[in-house]
Each structure stands twice: as structure tokens, then as C-alpha cells.
Amino acid sequence: ENTLEVYPIDPAKVEVIHYGLGEEAVGNPLRAEEIRRKLGLAKDTLLVGMVASLSEGKRQDLLIQAAKRVSADYPGCRFLIVGVPGQVEYARKIRTMSETLGLETQVIMPGFLEDIPSLMLALDILVLPSNNEAFGIVLLEAMANSRAIVGSNSGAIPEIVRHGENGLLFAPGDSDSLAEAILRLIRSPDERV
């Protein structure tokens, strides 16, 4: 759908071939515990995370804004933003935003981390707030590890995440809508399964 919106292609000439993951996408529980330990997190600390290049289109700023609201109700919740700076100035901006909002303790930005499958197991909730994600393989990686998902209702994300079935969608660009979706999953642990 995204391709047809952007390019003038005859729909009859377009075929969707869905991407799949093998068993290598499933994380190791012991490594997941090790990741949490290295990040200074207890086993029972609620961890909301995002894995993406640090760039404006990925919208880490929305997660930080939502973190402020979520932390007001759940101060023990932590927010992990994993990725290398795709845009150095933007990376600085979101780090400064985190500090300005008083979230130095809640927001963790370790940069690049290896072993994404085990990282997924270390998370409780994966967030993908991108403006226009072309596919979002990170969503499949989260699903392969039975993680709860919150994604922006834009780009290809709604092709992967069906609201209320295998995750939650929020209004693109709306940090309040993102915060509400995260809070819903925090308050209803049965929806995270």
C-alpha cells in the first residue's frame, strides 16, 4: 500500500512478499538477563524499549515525551533507546530532551547493542513510533520473542501490527496517544502476552 501511494505503479504489477524470520530471531533468556544486569536493571523492572537508528524519522523524541507522562504514574519504569546516531544532531537533541525533562534515570541510551533477539527478550514492551516505516523488521523480532508492541499507525506498521490483536497502534506524531498505549499495556499485563 505504501509503495502504491508513493510511486505511480500499476497495482496489478505489485505483489506483496512478506518477510519472515527463522529460529535465530528467538533470544536467549540467560543473555536477556545479562543485558538487564549490564544496564543496571532488576529482573522485575518494567522496560519499554526502542531499537532503531537515532534519526528524526524514527521519532525517539516521541518516546521520550511519552516517557515523561508514563513516569509520572510509574516512576520505576525504564525506557531503553538502542541505536547508533543516524543523525548526530538529532541524537544530541533527544539526549538533551531527556535531561531537560528530568528523565536521566528513566531513559537509558547505551548506543549500539549486539544480540537483538536477546535484547527483545529483555524488554517488556517494544515501541516503534516512526513517521513512515518502510517495513519494521524490529516488529517481527519482537513478535518472535513474544514481546508486547506499540507502533505508529503509519507506513507499513499497520500491515504488521493489528490494533488490539497482536499489538497497539497510536496516532502518528502524538506523544499523548503513545503514552496512553504504553500505559494501557502497563496497567493490563494480560495484554502483553
N, C-alpha and C positions, 0 to 999 in steps of 0.2 A: 504494500500500500504506500509506504514511504517513497519508494522508488518511482511509482507511478505519479505521485504528487509532485516530485521534483523534476523528473525527466519526461519529455514528450515521447513515450514509448507506447506502442500498441499493446494493450493488456493481453491480447491473445498470444503475444510473443514472450510473455513473462511467466516463469514458473518458479514457485517457491520451493526451495530445497532447505529444509530445516537442519540446523547444525545439531550435532549430538556429542555427548561426552562418554568416554569409557570409564572403566573402574578406577583408572588413575586419577579421576576427579574426586574420589572419596578420600577424605582426610584421615590422618592417623590420630586417634584420641590422645595418645601419650604426647605426641608433638603439639597438639592443641593445648594441652595442659602446660607444656613447656613454654609455648608462646605467651600464654596468660601470665605465667610466672615472670618471664623476662619483661613483660610490660608492667609488672608490679600489681597485678590484679588477682584478687581472690577467686576461687572457683565459683563462688555464688554471686560475684559482681555482675550486674546486668550490663552487657556490652553490645552497643549499637555501632555498626561499622560500615565503612565505605571503602571500596578498593577501586581506584581509578587514577589516571594521570591528573595532576593538580593543574587544572585549566578551567577557564571561565565556563565553557560549555558543559562541564561535568557538575558544576554548581555545588561545590563543597561549602560555599558561603550559606546556602540554604540549610544545610545540615547544622552548621554552627548556630545559625539563628534559631532553628528548631531546638537545638540542644539547650539554649538559654531557657526556653519555655518548659521543656521536659524536666530540666534540672530543678526548676522551682518546685515541682511536685515530687521528683525522685532524685534527690541530691547525690545518691550513691551510684547512679547510672553513669557509665563512661561512654565516650564517643571516640571511636578509633578511625582516623583518616589515613589510609595507607596509599602511597603512590609517590612517584617521582615528579618533580616540578616540570610540567609540560610548558608552563609559562611562569618564569621566575618571579615576575612582579605580582602575579595573582597568588602564588604560593606565599609570598610575603604578606599580601593583603589579608589572606584568610588566617594566617598566624597572628597578625596584629588584631584582627577582628576578635579572635578567640580571647586574646589578652584584654582587649578593651571591654568585652562583655563579662570579664571576670571568670572565664572558663578554663584557666590554666590547668586546674586539677582535673576537670571533667573531659577536656578534649586532648587526645593523645595523637601526635603526628610523628610517627617514627620514620617516615620516608618509605623506602622500598623494603618489603619483606618477602622472603622466599617461601615456598611451600604454601601456595594459596589454598589448596584443598584443606590442609590442617588449620590454616587461618580461618577458613569458613566455619570449621567445627568450633573454633574458639569464640565465635560470635554467637549472640542470641538473635540478633536482627540485622539483616543486611539492608542498606538503603542505597538506592540509585536515583538521585534527583536530576539527572541530566536533562538538558533542554531538548535535545533531539538525538537520542541514542540510535545508532545505525543497527545494532543488534543487542548488545549487552550480554556477552558470554558470562560475565560475572554473575548474572542471574541464574544461569544454568549451573554454575559452580556452587552457588548457594543451595539450589534445589537438590543437587546431588548429595548434599550434606544435611538435608532436612532442616535448613535454616528458614526462619520467617523472613519475608521480603516486603519492603515498601519501595515502590517505584513511581516515578513521574508518569502521568498519563499522557505521554508524548512519544513521538518517534516509534520505534519498534517495541518499546517496553510493553504496551498493552497486547502485543501479539504473543508475548511470553507469559506475562502476569495477568491472570483473570481475577479481577477485583472480588474479594470475598471467597475465592475458591483456592488459589494457590499463593495468594499474597494480597496486598492492598495497594491501590493506586491513589495518588493525590494530585490535586490541581497543579499543573506545571508552574514553577516560579513562585509558589505560595508557601512560605515557610510555616504559616499557621496551619495549613492543611497537612503539611508534612508532620508537624508536631502532633496534630490530632491522630494521625495514623500510627505514629510511634507510640503515643500514649494508649491508644486502643489495644495494641499488642502487649504493652507492659501490663495493663490492667486485666487483660484476658489471656493468661498464659496458654489456655487450651487452643487459642487461635494461632499460637506459634508452632504448633505441632504439624 
